[in-house]
Amino acid sequence: MSEDVRRDPREEPWEPGELWSYKEIAAHIGVQPATVRSYRKLGHLPPPDAVRDGRPYWRQETVRRWVANRPGRRRGRRT
């Protein structure tokens, strides 16, 4: 009988550039890192995909999905 052991993906090793910090997320959406931190405190940012040395990191795909679904951030403006 084999046991299905699931590892926490937040503890998996990652490649450089695969996960983004506040700084990379801020650059991606055009705001300051402090703004991204406030989004997290307010619950507007998804949970981090990894935490290393107390610092949160998100997968690029997580950030892109979040950006695509952010309320009030629609492409193209009506005139």
N, C-alpha and C positions, 0 to 999 in steps of 0.2 A: 504494500500500500504506500503510495507516494503522497507526500504532503505538499500542497500548493502553498508555497511561501511567496508572498507578495512583498516586494521591497518598496519602501517609500520613495517615490521619484524625486523628492526633494533632497534625498541623500545620495543620488546618483552623481557620478562625475559628469562634467560637461566640457564641451569644447569652448575655447575662447571665442567670444562674440555670439555664442548661442543664447546666452542669457543676458538680459539687460538690467542695469541698475536704474535708480532714479534719474541719473544723468543721461543715459541713452534714451529713456522714455521721454524725458523732457525735450531732448533734441528732436526726437521723432514727431512730437506734437507741437513744437514751437513755443514752449513755455520754460520757465525756470525750474530747476530741480525742487526748490521749496514748494512750488505749486503742486508738483506730483506728490510730494510728501503729504501736503494738505488733502489731496484727493484720497490718499490712503486713509488718513485719520478720519475723514468724513464718510468712509465706506464706499467711495466712488471708484476705487481701483480694485480689480480682482485680487484674490489672495495670491501671495507670491508662490511661484513654482519651486523656489529653493530659498533657503536661508543659510548663509555661511558666515561664520564669525559675527552673528547677530545682524547681518545685512541682508535685506530681501532682494531677490532677483526674480525676473519674469522671463519666460520663453518669448521669443519674438512673435511666435504665432499667437500667444495669449494676448500680447499687447495689441497686435494688429486686429484681432477679433474684438477686443474691448473698444478700440478706436472706431471700428466700423459700426459698433452698436451704441456709441455714446449718444445720449439724447441731445438734441439741439445742434448737432454737428453734421448737417446735411451738405452734400455736395451741390454746388451751384446755387446761386441766390436768385430769388425772384426780384424783378424790378418793377 
